[in-house]
Amino acid sequence: MSTDSFPNLISQRLQAAVKAVCDEASLPEGFTVDVVPATNPQFGDYQSNAALQLSKSLRQSPRDVAARLSEAFDAGDLCDPPTVAGPGFINFRLSASVLAGRTAALLGDDRLGVPRTEHPKTIVIDFSAPNIAKPMHVGHIRSTILGDCLTRTARFLGHTVVTDNHIGDWGTQFGMVLWAWKNLRDDAALAADPVGELLRLYRVVNERQKSDDSLRDTCKAELVKLQQGDTENLEIWRQCVSLSRGGLERIYEQLDITFDHWLGESAYNGALSPLVDRLLAEGIATASDGAICIFSDGRGDPKSDPFLIFRDDAWQANPFLIRKSDGGFLYATTDLATVDHRLREFHADALWYVVGAPQQSHFDQLFAVCRRRGITAELEFISFGSILGKDRKMLRTRSGETVQLADVLSEARERALKVIEEKNPGLDDDEKTDIARAIGIGSVKYAELSQHRMTDYVFDWDTMLSLKGNTAPYLINAYVRTRSIFRRLGTDFQSCGELVLTEPTERALALKLLQYGETVPGILTGFRPNLLCSYLFELASAYHGFFEECPVLRSEGAIRESRLALCELTGRVLRHGLGLLGIQPVERM
């Protein structure tokens, strides 16, 4: 079937109407015709504010302009003649034959109306990125889940995506862990809970250092030995990385998330010194008090220059430090080397970093340095806000510690299991466990993805596990309803002929199904999975309305076949859309 969306088809015809009533001189600069789903279905299916945009240039009232555009609009068989509402909105209602025909065609389209991108790219997505020797905490939820959703969506749209878990496996903390491993290690605890024991070692040393300067120097010496290739320290480091990675992979397995690469900071250790030498030779970096820095080149507006900061009533240097005076390298150096590797080895057209908003300044500087070096690849900092407790403060345990991600996922499953046992006690234990896993983990994911990524949101179990409202259980329940129809029927869906849409709720559901192909490509514009969540919630709501008002199995003939088709399509779209979010629906609840 054609993948041309209704907004595109309508806007093309509306653009022709604009040309018919306006000359080029009367068009506002940058004018484009936008057609969007109508905010009130009472007036139509789609609408445009083109008349409001043109009224000033034409020196006419918006309603008069809208009337002229409507008269010049060639509806053909696409839609009914447009109508004008409010201050000058032009409303369009699709013809019954086109709506029914397009919906029927979706049944034979494995992409459900979603077009492939016309400009495929190779995209490297950097997300999750926990630290070795520390467990993942609740703060990793946003990067991990958001990055995975963007990966799934970009791949479905036709991009080549390389995922890289840029773990923190090199740095100051390892000097502390090395000393503690040699002097404080509890082998029984290490065998029982490797990541927990590594965290304990780190915390003990970190606390001791506060009152023991000599220990700080000792740990630094252990780190230097590691960096210089000491055999014993390298072997301990490898064990720490292996043990930590095992714990991380168990978390990712629960989340159904995989990575193409785990290239941590250590992977670039050998590239750092030559990189700094090149930046010095190219005049991009300069020496300053024994350190190597990158300063402003003075070419841009100070307000948008990441290498300047306004302080004490003056613009002052805010350099990008790439080598310390003691010869040590920093995250900045590693990130520059990482860019080089991804461009060279993966032939990336775009580099996307899914990282918390507090790192904005760092990435502004990193990207600015890349531009100075002549790098033309697309560079995107995909930032996000914070997860809050019910007190609207950073989410923590009652003792004030950071909430561990493993504990969040465990509690999600336990709470979901309790709900399932109350709602459907007749299920066998294995099925209850599987359903609890899908709903519990799905609820955590959906609570994240349904928010705009920059929104600070409250982590509330009661809300995210509710069967009402914009939640994963509500959407999964809608999917279960679609499957229950065919269980009762005793057979899978059999393709029908033309659809017959006679009721308003049938029409509304068919229209919403067709808007899936319009919604998915927009997720990557601004990196907003919440658009997909909103769409799926609207689809589930439309289906529930249809389900309550239109008998399916008790209807007959073409009406029955058409309603079965709507149930089948709704199930397919819900399942696919939830899949893009990384959520696995279940057949029963």
N, C-alpha and C positions, 0 to 999 in steps of 0.2 A: 504494500500500500504506500501511497505518498506520505512522506514524512513532513511535508509542509504543514506548519502549525496554523491554526485558525487565526491567531493574532497576525501572523505574517501575511496570510492571504487577504485578510480584511484590510490591513495597513497598506498593502499594495494597491488595492482598489480605492482606498481613501486618499492615497497619495495622488492617484490620477484625478480624483475629484478636486483636490487642492489645486492642481495645475489648471484645471478647467475654470476655476473661479478666481485664481490669483495670477498675477504676473510675477516674474522673478523679483522685481523691485519691492514688492509688498511682502515678501517672505522674511520673517525675522532671521537674523544671523544664527546659523547652527540649528535651524528648525528641522525637526524630524517628527514623523507621525508615529505616535505610540498608541497601541491598542492593548488593553489589559482586561482580565476577567472583570465582569461587572461587580461592583460592591453590593448591589442589591438585585438579586435575580428577578425581582418583580418587574424590572425595567428591561431586562435582556440578559444575554450571555456574556457579551463583551462591550466595552465602552472606550471612548477616546475623548480627550480634552483638547483636541486639535483646534476647535473653534475658539476656545478661551485663549490659546496661544496666539491665534491669528487676529483676534478682534482689534487689538491696539494698532497693528500695522494697517489693517483695512479701515480703521476708524468707524467700525460698526459694532453694534451690540453682539455679544457672544451668541445669543440665541438666533439672531439674524444670520450670522455667519454659519452657525450649525445648520440652520434651515437650508441655506444655499448648498452647503456641502452634502447634505442628505439628498437633496434633489439631484445633484450631479453624480451621486454614488451609484455605481452599477452593481446591484445586488446579485444579478444572475440567479443561479440556483443555489448559491452559497448560503444566503440568509434572506430573511424578510426585509422589506424596505426599512432603513434605519429610522429611529425616532429620536426626538430631542427631549431632554429632561433637565430639570434644575436650571442652573445659570447658563447652560449651553453644552452639556455633555451629549455626545452622540452615542446612542445605544444600538446594539446589533443583536438580533436573535437568529440563531442558525435555523435553517429550514429543517423540517422533520426528516426529509429524505436523506439529506447530507449527514445529519447527526446519526441516524440509524445505520447508514451505509458505512460511515467511518468506524462506528463502534463494532459492527460485524467484522470489518476488515482486521481489527485488532486481534481477533481470535486466531488468525493465521500469521501473526507477526511475533516472532520470538523476542523482539526488542520492545514490544508493547508500545510502539510509536515513538520511541526515543531515537533520534538520529545520531549517527556517528559524527564526531567532529570532522570538519573539513580541513582542519589544520593540526594534525597529530604531532605531538612533541614527545621527546624523551625527557621525563621529569624525574629528578631525584628528590624524594621526600624524606626529610630528616625529622623523626619524631620519637617520642618516649624518652630515650637517652637517660636512663637511670645511672647511678654511680655503683661501681663495684664495691663490695664489702659493706653495702648498706641495703636494707630491704626497700622495695618500692613503697611509697606512701601515697596518701590520698591526692597529694599534689600532682602525681603523675597521671591521674585519671584523664585530665583534659587533653594533654598532648597525645597520649596513647590512643584514646578513643577517637578524637578528632582526626588525627593523622591517618588512622586506619580507614575511617569513612571516606576521607578525601582520596585515599589510594584506591579503594574499591570503585568509587565514582569515576575517577579519571581513567582507570583501566576500562571500565564499561563503555565510556564515551570514545575510546579508541586510542588513548595515549599509551605510550610505553612508560611504565612506572618502575623505578628502582627504589626500594625502601632500604634505608640504612639506619640502624640503631647505633647512634654515635655515643656509645657508653663511656662513662668517666672511669677509665681504667688506668690512669697514670696521674701522678700529682702528689702534692704534699701529704695527703692523708695516708699514702702508702708507707711513708717513713714511720708513721705512728703504728700502723697495722703490723709492719715488719717487726718492730721492736716488741710489740705486745705478743705477736705470734711466738717469738723466741722465749719470752719470759713469763707470759701470763696465760698461755693457751690451756683450755680445758678440753682434752681430747674427747671425753664422753659427750660434752655439750656440742662439740664440733660435729660429731657423728650424728647426733640427734637433730640438731638444727644449725646447719653450717652458717647460714646468713645471720641468724640471731647471735651466734657466738662471735662472728666477725664484727658485728655491730657492738657487742659488749666490749670487745677488745678496744675498738676505736674510742668508745665513750670513756672507758677507764683511763686510757692514756690522755685523751683530751682534757679530762678533769685534772689529772695529776700535773699536766704541763702548766696549769694556771698558777701553781705554787712551786714549781720546780723548773727553773730556767735551764738547768743542766740537762734535763730530760728532753727539752725541746731541741737542744743542740745534738743530743744523741740520736734522736729520731731523724733529724735533718741529715746526719751522717749516714744513717741507714738508707735514706732516699738517694743520696749521692752515689752510694755503692750500687744501688739498683740501676740508676741511670748510667753508670759506668760499666754495667754488664757483669757485676759480681755473680758468680754461679749460684751460690746459696740463696741470695736474695731474689734472683730471677726465678728460681724454682719455687720459692714460697709465693712469689707474686703470681706465678702461673697457677698454683693450687688455689689461691684466693679467687682468681678470675674464673677458674673452672667451677668451683663451688658456688660462686655467686651466680654465674650464668645458669647453672642448673636450677637454682631457686627462681630466677627470672623467667626461665622458659616454662616452669610450671604455672606461673601467673599468666603468661601469654597464651598457654594452652587453654586455660579456663576462658580467656577472652576471645579465643579463636583468632589470634593475631600472629602472623609470621613476618619475618624480615628476610630480605634477600641477602643482606650483609649485616655483620656486627663489627664494623670498623671503628673501634674506639680510639681514644686519643693516642694510645701507644702505637697505633699503626703508622703514625706520621712522625714519630720521634726522629727518625733519620733524615727527614726532609726539612726540619726546622732551621738548622744552621745554614744550609745552602740557600734557603728561601730568604733569610734575613740578609745574607750577603748580596743576593740579587737585588733586593729592594734598596740596599745601600748604593749599589753600583748604578741603579737606574735613577737615583736621586729622589726616590719616593720616600725613603726613610732617612733619618739623620741621627747622629749621636747627640745625646743630651745628658750631661752629668754621669757619664759612664753607661747609661742605658741607651737603647735604640728605640726611637719613637717615630710616628708619622704625625705630622702637624698639618694645619690648614695650609692650603696653597693660595689662599687669599683671593680666589677667583669669584666666589659666589657671595650671595647675601649672607651676612653674619648670622641672621636669624635662622637660616636653613643649613648652616654649616655645622656638621656634627663634631668638628674638631675645635669649636669655640664654645665658650660658656659665658653667660653674662653674670658677672659677680662683682660686687663692690663698685657698681655704677660704671663698669667697663667690660668690654669683651676680652676674655682671657683664654689662653691656650688650654685645650682639652685634648691632649694627644692620645693616640692609639699606641699603647705600649706593647712592643713585640719582643723585646728582650730586656730583662732586668739588668741592673748594674753588676749583679753577681754572676751573670751569664745564664740565668734561668729563663726559660720560655714561659709563655702564658697561653690562656685560652685563645687570645687573639691570633697568636702565631699558628696554633694548631688549626684554627678555623680557616685561615688563609691557605694553609697547606691542604686542608680538606677540599676547599673549592678547586684547587689545582687538580687534585686527584679525580674528583667527580667529573670535571670537564674532560680530562685526558682519558680516563679509563672507561667512563660510561657514555661519553659523547653527549653530555646533557645539554638540552636546550633551555632547561629551567631548573632552578634549585629552590625548593620550598623548605622553609624551616618552621616547624610547628612548636613554638616556644612561648613561654609566659611573657606577658606585657612588660614586666620589669626589665627585660633584656632589650628593650627598644633601642636605647642609646648604643649598646654594643653593636647591634646589627646595622644601625644607621652608619656607624663608622666602618664596619666590615664591608658593606656594600659600596660605600664611597671609595674605599681603597681599591676594591675590585674594578670600579669604573676607571680610576686613574691608571690601572694596569692594563686597560684596554679590553676588559672582559665585557662582552655584550649579551651574555646569557640572561634570561629573565631571573631576577632574584626577588624572592617573596618572603617577608617575615610575617608569618601567620600567627598573630599573638592571640592571647585569650586572658580572661579575667580569673577570679578566684572562686573557690568553693567555700561557702560559709556554713557555720552551724546555725541553729535556730535563734541564737543570740545575735546573729548577723556579724559575728567575728570569725576569724579564721578557724576552720573546723579542727578541733583537737579532742583528745580523750579527756576524761574527767580529771586525770592527773596532770593535764596540760601538755602531754606529749603529742607528737604528730600521729595521726591515725594511719595505720599501715594498710596498704591496698589489699593484702591477703585477708585481713580481718573484715574489710568492707565486703569483699566478694563472698566470704564465708557467711556473714550475717545476711547478705542478700538472699542466698540460697535457703538459709534457715527460715527467714521470714516468709519467703514465697512458699516453702513447704507447709508452713503453718496455715497459710491462707488456703492452699489447695486441699489440705486435709479437712478444713472446715466446709469448703464448697463442694468437694467431690470425694467423700471418704471411700467410695466404692472402688476407686482405682487401685491397682496393685502397687506394691511399694516401689518396684523398679520404675514404673511409669511415673509415679509421684516424684521420684528423685529426678528423673530426666526433665519433667515439666518444670519442677522447681528451679533447676539449673538454668533452663532457657529463660524463664520469666524473671528470676532474680538477677541474673547477669544482664539480661535485656533491659530490665528496669533501670539499672545503674547507667547503662550506655545511653538509653533514651533520655534520662534526666539531664545528661550532659548535652546531647546533640540537639535537643529541642529548644535550648537557649541560644540566643545570639552569642557567638563565641566570646564577645567582649563583656558580656553581662556577668556580674558576680551573682551567683545563685545559691539559694539555701538548700542544703542537703537534707531532705525530709523523707524518711522511710514511708510514712503513711501516705504522702502524696504520690511518690513514685510507684508504689505498689497498688494504687487504687484502680478499681475497674471502671471508674468514671473519670472523665476529663482527658486531657492530652497526655496520656501515659502509655507505656509499652503494653501493660495488661489490657488496656482498652482496645488497642490496635490488634493485639494477638487474639483477643476474644472475637473481634469482628472477623478475623481470618478463620477462626474455629467455626463460626456460624456459617461461613461459606462452605466449609468442608462437611458440616453436619447435614446439609441439604443432600449431598451426594451419598453420604452414608445411609441416610434414610431411603434414598432412591434405590440404593443397592447396586449402583453402577457409576462409572466415571462419566464425565461430560461427553456427550456426543454432539459433534458440530451440527449447527442448524443452518437454515437459509437466511433470508433477510429478517432483520429484527423488526418487531412491532412495538413501538413505544407509545402507549396510550395514556399513561398516568404521569402527573407532574413529578413524582418521586423517581419514576423510571427515567424520565428525561434528565432530571438533575444528576442521577447516578451516572448515566451514560456520558454526559458532558464532563463530569469530574474524571471519569476514566480516561477520556481523551486528553485531558490536561496533564497527564503524567509525562507525555513526551515534551510538553512545554516546560515542565518544572525541572526535570533532572539536569539539563544542560546549565541551568541557572545556578546550580549549587556551587560551581567553581568560580562564578563571578562574585568576588568578595568572600569566597570560601565560607559558605553559609549552609551547612547541613540542616539548620533549623527550617529552611524553606521546604525541604523534603518532609520534615516532621510535620509541619503545618499542613502540607498537602495531604499526607497520609491520614492525619486526624480528620480533615474535612472529608476525605474519601470514606473513612470508617463511619463518620456521622451520617453521610449520605446513604451509605449502605444500611445502617440501622434504621433510618427513616423509611427506606424502600422495604426492608424486611418486615417492618411492623405494618405497613399499609398495603403491601401487595402479596397476596398468597401466591406461593410458587407451585408447590406440589398439588394444590387443590385447583389450580387453574388448568385450562385446556388448550390444546391446539398450538397455534403460532404464539399466542400470548405466553403459554407455559414454556415453550422452547426459548422464547426471548428472555424470559425471567431467569431461566436456568443459565443462559449465556451471560447475563449480567452478574449472576452469582459466581460463575467460573472466572470471568474477567476480573472481578473484584478480588477474588482469592489470589489470582496470578499477580496482580499489581501490588497487593499488600505484601505478599511473600517476597517479591522482587525488591520492592522499596525497603522493606525491613532488612533484606539482605545487604543492600547498599549501606545501611546503617550498622551492619555487623551484628544484626539481631536474627536469631533463628526462631521462627514461629513453631508452634506445636499444633498437632491435629486435634487434640482434646485438652480441656482445662478442667 
